[in-house]
Amino acid sequence: MDDWTTRLIQDVMLKTPLTDPKKTPDVSFLYVDVSGVSNKTLEITTSEELLGKDAPSRARRIVSAGDVIFATVRPTLRRIAIVPDYLDGQVVSTGYFVFKPTSEVFNRFLFYYLQTQSFMGKMESLQSGASYPAVNDTQVKGQSISYPPIPEQQRIVAILDQAFADIEKTRANAEQNLKNARELFDSYLNQVFNQRGEGWVEYNLKDIVTLKSGTTVKKELEKTAGDIAYIKVSGMSLEGNEKEITTANTFLNGTEINSSNVLPVGTTIFPKRGGAIATNKKRITAIPLCIDLNTMGVIPKKAFILPLYLYFFFKTFDLLSISNGTTIPQINNYSFDDLKLSVPDIETQETLIKKLTQIETSTDDLSFKYEAKLNSLDELKKSLLHQAFSGELTKTEGHAA
């Protein structure tokens, strides 16, 4: 790296011109807000045409095609993009730092530099504000950047462009395979619960289950250890709780609560209030537990329906379809009044449960494989960026397989 130069960002950037659209109230312009950049594709995905009189107070920075913009609000979200030709001379929010590199720095070289762990780590350490973390322009300008001569920058960028294109192609294939695997399981689930086999009996769901809403527990009764787990909606996503509830962060002592509030093993639970209903989060209990007021339990009457069969049914069921409430969705016991379910005999349920469990396990194995692949691609990108900006990137390393 003998021919690399290290300077502060402010020393290799040109000044960004400012504007006040309100001074020309009837002139329209395109405006990019902080939310207008995708941190998945690292592109500007949305812009809004506004009249000067309607300009928000943050609409101040004029950009040129080829500028690199970086959102200083919540900087670790990595909202970084190169300004395309159609936005030349248009306006972006002051929530962006606009990089107008001098002739010493190739804009795509800078674009990749901003994605490195080195730069992002510095932004993370500098950001301040609990609910609205941000860095300021001075902090960004005060960072250093190392760069070789322009021809070498362009060579490095060409390697990264090709490697990242290969990685994104591999990612798209892995994501599609992951989607296909999950859809296969969902398709079989729907097939099972839409059939009406010989001897199947249609019941009102409320006749073959017991519905149990959660309860309020005094804060002083919540403990880090105890004989009864206490589950809130947030606790349904703890590691190990993807299907079965096997652990909790909070516990209760059985002697301090009403035993009627304890749900038995094999209860299906799900959120019953607010936006959490739409997450389609359903779990089955593998330990006795209590649930909070925002959660509902459905206990199967085992003479009619087995716990896992009931759980798999709810996996197919859209909870929002029975919710009420004009502004905040809510599920109550009466929400199930008209819900019917056709159920085979217990032996057939056992057969279907075995088949569904096999397919679910296979799907989970595939999902793990593809998610591991996606994670490895993320690590590959980080590795390539590290090599690129430490002078180690040569020839055409890093193409994804």
N, C-alpha and C positions, 0 to 999 in steps of 0.2 A: 504493500500500500504506500510505497514511497512517493508515488505521484498523486496521492490523494490530498485534498485540502480540507481543513476543518475550520468552519466559520460559524458565527451565530446566524440564525435564520434571518434576523433583521438586516444582516449585511448582504444577503443575496436575494432580497425581495424588493420590488418596486412598490411605491405608495398606491394604495387603493383609493380611487376617487369616490367622493361622497355626493349624495344628492338629497333633495327634499321634494318628493313628488307633489306635495301639497301646494307648492308654488306654481305648478301648472295643473290646476284641478281638473281640466277637461282632457288632458292627454293621458292615453292609456299606456300601460307598461306591463311586462311579465314579472311576477314576483315569486321568489322561492323562499318559503318559510323553512324553519328548522326541521319540520316533519317531512319536507319535500325530498329528502335524500334517503334512499334505502341502505341500511347497513348490511343487507344481504348481497345486493348486486353492486353496491358502491357506485350508484348512478343517481342522477336527479330524476325522480319518477313523477313528480307533480310540480306544476307551476300554475299560478293563478293570474288571469288578466284583470287588472284593476285600473280604475281611473285615479288620477292623482289625488282627488279629494277624498277617496276612500282608502288611501294608503295607511297601513298601520304605522305606528311610531318607529318600529324597528326596520322599516323599509328604507334603507339608507345607502347601502353599498352597491356601487356599480361594478359589474363583472364583465370580463372579456372572454371570448372563446379561448379555451386552453388554460384558464386560471384553475387552480385547485382550491376547493373550499373544504373547510373542516369545522364541524359544529363544536363550539366551545361550551355549549350547554350539554350536560351529561356526556362529556367527551369520550368516556369509555364505551359508549354505544357505537363508536367508529362510523359516524356519518360523514364520510369522505367521498368526494366526487370531483371529476374534471368537468368544467363548464362546457357544454356542447355548443356548436355553432349557432343554433337557433336562439340561444340566450345571450349572444354577444350584445353588449350594451344594455342589458337588462339589470334588474335589481335583486339583491338577496338580503336576507335579514342580518342585522348586526349580531345575531347569534352565531354567525359564521366568521371565522378568520379566513380572509381571502389571500391566498398565496399567488403573487404575481412574480414568478422567478425571473431573475436577470438572465443574461445570456450564458452565465456560468453553470446554470442548473437546468437540466431537461425536465419539463413538467411531469412526465410520467415517472421519471426517477424519483422526484419528490413525492408523487402520488403513492408510490410503493413505500417510500421511507416512512410516511405517516402511518402506515399499517404495521410497522415493526413493533415488537414487544418493547424495544428500547424506548421509542417515542411514547407509545401508549402507557407504558409504566410510569413515565415521568408525568404524563397528564393525570394519571390516577393519583399520584402522590401529591400533586399540586391542587387538585380540585377542592373546592370548599362549598359548604352549604349542605345541610342535611337533607332537605326535601327537594332542592333544586341545585344539585352540585354543578359547578362550572369552573372553568379557568378563564383568565382574562387575556387580552391580546398581548400585554407586556410579558406575561409568562410564556406564551407561545413563541414570541419573537426572541426570547432569551434562551431558547434551546439551541444546541449546536447541531450541525449537520456536516457529515464528511462525504466528500464526493470526488470522483476521479475526473479526468478531462471528458468533455462531451462525447467523443466517439466511444469511450469505454462505458459511459452512462447508457448510451443507446444500445450497446451490445448487451449489457446487463438487463436492460428493459426488454429487449427482444427475447432473451431466455425466459424471463419471468412471464412475459405475455403468453408465450407458447406453453410453458409449464402450467400456468394458472388456467389456461383454456382447457388443457388436458384434464386437470383436476376437476374443473367444473363439469366437464362431460362425464367423468367418472362419478361425480357426486349426483348428477341428474339420474344416471342409471341406477345407482344404489337407492336413491330416494324413491324412484318408481318401483323398484323391486320390493322395497319396504312397504310401500302403499299397496302393492298387489298382494303381498302376504297377509296384511291386515284385512284387506277386502275379502280375501278368500275365507277367512274365519268368520267375518261378519255375514257373508253370504250363506254359509252353512248354518249359522245361528238363526238367521231369518227363515231359512228353509224349514228348520225344525219347528219353529214356533208358528209358522203359517200353515202347517199341515194339520189335517183332521183325520187321523188314522182310525181304523175300525176299533170300536170299544172306547175311544176317547170320550171323556165327559167334559162338557163346558160348565164351568162354575163362575159365579161372581167371585172375583178375587178375594173379596172381604170375607167370604164364607170358608176359605181354606187357609187364611193367614190371620195373624194378629198384628194390627198396626200399632206402633208404639212411638210416640213423639219423644224427643229428648227432654231433659229436665234442667232446671237451674240449680247450680251447685254453688254454695258460698265459697268465695275466694279462699278463705282461710282453711277450707277442707281440702283444697288441692295440694298434693304433695309430689315429691320427685320419686317416691317409692310407696307401695301399698299393695293390697291384694286385689283391687279392682281397677282396671285401666279406665281412664276417662278420655274420651275421644271428641275432639272438635273437628270441624271441617278441615282445618289446616293439617290436623294430625292424620288425616286419611291418606296423605301423600308421603309419609315418612318412608325411608328406605326399608324395604321388606313388606310394605303395606300396599304393593301395587294391585294385589287381588285380595289376599286375606289380611285382615287386621291381626297382626301378631305382636305388636309392640305399641308403646305410647310414650309421650313425653311427660304426661301427667297421670297421677294415680290417686285413688281414694281408699280410705279404710272402710271395709264392708260394714263395720259396726257403727259407722257414723252416717250411713245413708239408708234410705228405704230400699229393701231388697227387691221391691216391685219395679224399681228403676234399672235393675241389672238385666241386660239383654243376654240371652244364652248363646252359646256357640252355634253357628249356623244361621245367624240373623243377617239378612241383607240390609245394609245401611247406605244412605245417600243424603246429600244436602237437600233441605226443604225450603230454603229461603234465599232470595237474592240471586245475583248473577251466577253463583256457584252451581245453581240448578243446571245451567246451560253447559257446564263442563262435562256432564254425563259421567260424573265420578260415582261409581258404585263399588262397594266392597262387601265381603262376607266375613263375619267375625270368626276367628279361630281361638279366641279367648273370651271369657265373660267380661262385659264392659258396660259402662254408662256412656251416654251420648249427650251432647249439649242441645239447647233449644233449637239450634239451626239445622239439626240433623233428625232424620226419621229412620226407624227400624221396622223391618217387615219380618215377622217370625213365622215360619211355615208350620202348619199343622201336619205333622209327619205322616199321619194316616192318609193324607191326600196328596201331599207334594213334598219332595225331598229338598233339603236346603240348597244343594248345588243346582238343582233343576230350577228353583225359584231365582237363584242368583243369575243363571244364564238367561232366564227370561228377561230379567231387568236389564241385562246387558244390551238387549235389542230394543228396549223401550225408551221412548223420548219423554222424559219427565216434564219438559215444558208443555207437552200436549195436554196435561191435566192441571197445570198450574193456574192460579188465579191471581188477582191483584193488578191494578192498572199501572202502577209505576214500579213496584217491587214484586217480582214473581213470588208466589207462596204456594206450598203444597200442604194440605190439611188431610185429616182422615176422610172427610167427605169427598175429597178429590178423586177417590177410588170407587165411588158409589156405582158408576156405570162400567167399570173395567171388568172385562170377562177374560177367562183363560181356559183353553181346552187342554186337558191333562190326561195322559195315558195311565195305565196301571203302574204300580211301583216298579215292577220288574222291567218294563219298557223304559221308564225313567232312568233306571240304573244303566241300561244299555246305552241310552242317548247321552247320559252324563259321561260315560267312559269314552265314547267316541268324541264328544265335544272337548273333553280334557286332553285327549291325544292330539287333536287338531290345534288346540290352544297352546299346548306345549311346543309343538312343531313351529307354530307361528312365533312364539316367544323366542325360540332358538334362532329362527331366521331374523327376527327383529334385532336380537342381540348382535348377530353377525353383521347386519347392515349398519346398525348404529356404531359398532366398533369401526367399521370401514369409514363412516363419515367422520368419526373422531380422528382416525389416522390421517385423513385428508387434511383436516384442520392443522394437525401437527406438522404435516409435510409442508404446508404453506408457511407456517412459522419458521420451519427450518430453512426453507429456501430464502425467505426474507433475511434471516440472520446471516446466511452465507453471502447474500448479495451485498449487504452493507458492512461486511467485515472483509471484503475483498477475496472471498473464497469461491465465488461462483464462476465456474469455467465450463466451456463447451455447452452441452445441452442436458445438464443433470436435472433430475426431479420430475420428469414426465410421469404422470400417473398411469398405472397399469390398468 
